Amino acid sequence: MRNIAILGQKARQMLPPGARVDTVVLDDVPVACGIVETPEPEFAPDQPDNESRVLVRVRAFSLNYRDKNRIFSMVFNGVEEGFYVVGSEFVAEVLAVGSKVTEFAPGDRVMGDNDYPGSNGNGAAPGIPTNHASREIQIFHKAKLLKVPEAMPDHVAAAFSIGAQTTYSMIRKLQMPDGANVLVTSAKSNTSLFAINALKNHRVNVYATSTSDRFEPKLKQMGVEQLVVVDALCPRFLEHPALGPVAKRLDGFNGVIDPYFDLHLPRVLGVMAMGGKYVTCGMYDQYLEMIGKAPLRGYKNDGALIAIMMKNLHIIGNCIGLTSDLQRAVQDFTAGSLDVAVDSVFSSGQVAEFLDRTFNARDRFGKVVYRYD
Ligand SMILES: NC(=O)c1ccc[n+]([C@@H]2O[C@H](COP(=O)([O-])OP(=O)(O)OC[C@H]3O[C@@H](n4cnc5c(N)ncnc54)[C@H](OP(=O)(O)O)[C@@H]3O)[C@@H](O)[C@H]2O)c1
């Protein structure tokens, strides 16, 4: 079976003759990558260990920002003879099921259910089902899978579960009333694109920030009232020549959805409304030290807690979401009320191209998918 892998120094020489090895440069770091063949796992449906488990064949998969940390860990700290199999979400076909699995049958298509923190109380590990989604044949606990509806094509299902489950959870936690003003930061990140698409189902006014205006027309079509370009040097959003006046006109944003708290949290407090709610699912600095880059210039935190206190703000953390969040997103997709931004689909051994587009392309708009031929 195939695995899309980051290769250690010596692993390249261990590949069979003719196997394609490419190099992609991520953040100035050369990364060797290719397709590695490994034996398929054995699966006996009647074995007690397998009674709640499901054997699947992955048809397509995608990566998320978090995968960069794992890729660089392989490059800098991995065993030279080893390889690291990438991928954090997938669409797969069920090949066989354990004796106590009634929810799935061979032929069904499934995606990962990243339910966190509970994993449905079934004894399966919470969170994402695998960090190696490109492993072609895999065995999962049934609690870690959700059926893909017929209306959802493979390239969407391969790019759906993390963004959808996370942003539906964030929006649920914000509990914005009708007419609220919501600011989404880093508009072009996959997480924010999911959030913006999902907010269409709520009667709120959506504003967004981004480091460029390249996709302004598309974002406006998706429902963004105003896109504001903010550069990394703007210390406080309230002092920003475009964002400050918008925030003052609106009496501040009632809700903020932010995928990178280390880029935005201290800066955004000043543009929030009294009693506003801020929710974040992550941070930018997940690997800078490992690749020898300077850590982020810290935005001044002085006064952050004072602002939080004085404005009665709610600061909410969010890690992924519940099964019910993913189910609601799937229902909305099936009903035609949730669009998914997919940028491109690669296949036929285009591993370096896939990684390059995923992590390097400034003109990427949405998820990048790799599909097995
Ligand atoms: N905890 C969870 O459950 C969970 C789930 C999903 C995601 N996340 C987190 O959400 C974040 C985004 O993930 P993603 O996969 O959506 O990322 P992504 O698509 O790779 O994000 C790329 C975007 O990030 C912004 N960006 C990148 N470098 C930047 C810089 N130096 N300064 C300012 N903005 C920069 C840019 O947005 P603009 O072009 O708009 O400026 C860029 O287009 C990560 O922190 C990730 O770990 C967490």
The ligand as a Gaussian input file, in Angstrom:
#p B3LYP/6-31G(d) Opt

LIG

0 1
 N       -7.161000      23.366000      17.602000
 C       -7.884000      23.001000      16.566000
 O       -8.807000      22.252000      16.696000
 C       -7.571000      23.548000      15.204000
 C       -8.285000      23.113000      14.093000
 C       -8.021000      23.720000      12.858000
 C       -7.057000      24.722000      12.777000
 N       -6.366000      25.086000      13.876000
 C       -5.358000      26.162000      13.842000
 O       -5.803000      27.223000      13.011000
 C       -4.683000      27.866000      12.430000
 C       -4.853000      27.949000      10.933000
 O       -4.761000      26.637000      10.361000
 P       -5.067000      26.442000       8.804000
 O       -4.781000      25.005000       8.495000
 O       -6.413000      27.003000       8.523000
 O       -3.919000      27.373000       8.193000
 P       -3.570000      27.819000       6.712000
 O       -4.697000      27.601000       5.782000
 O       -2.258000      27.225000       6.357000
 O       -3.353000      29.400000       6.945000
 C       -2.685000      30.161000       6.014000
 C       -3.024000      31.638000       6.249000
 O       -2.505000      32.081000       7.507000
 C       -2.194000      33.472000       7.440000
 N       -0.766000      33.655000       7.719000
 C        0.221000      32.799000       7.428000
 N        1.411000      33.311000       7.803000
 C        1.169000      34.502000       8.379000
 C        1.971000      35.525000       8.995000
 N        3.294000      35.405000       9.111000
 N        1.349000      36.636000       9.456000
 C        0.029000      36.757000       9.354000
 N       -0.793000      35.821000       8.809000
 C       -0.221000      34.712000       8.328000
 C       -2.483000      33.896000       6.012000
 O       -3.830000      34.414000       5.992000
 P       -4.154000      35.734000       5.117000
 O       -3.671000      35.408000       3.733000
 O       -5.637000      35.897000       5.196000
 O       -3.410000      36.833000       5.766000
 C       -2.415000      32.569000       5.250000
 O       -3.150000      32.616000       4.046000
 C       -3.457000      27.110000      12.922000
 O       -2.987000      27.729000      14.095000
 C       -4.028000      25.746000      13.252000
 O       -3.241000      25.012000      14.162000
 C       -6.610000      24.512000      15.087000

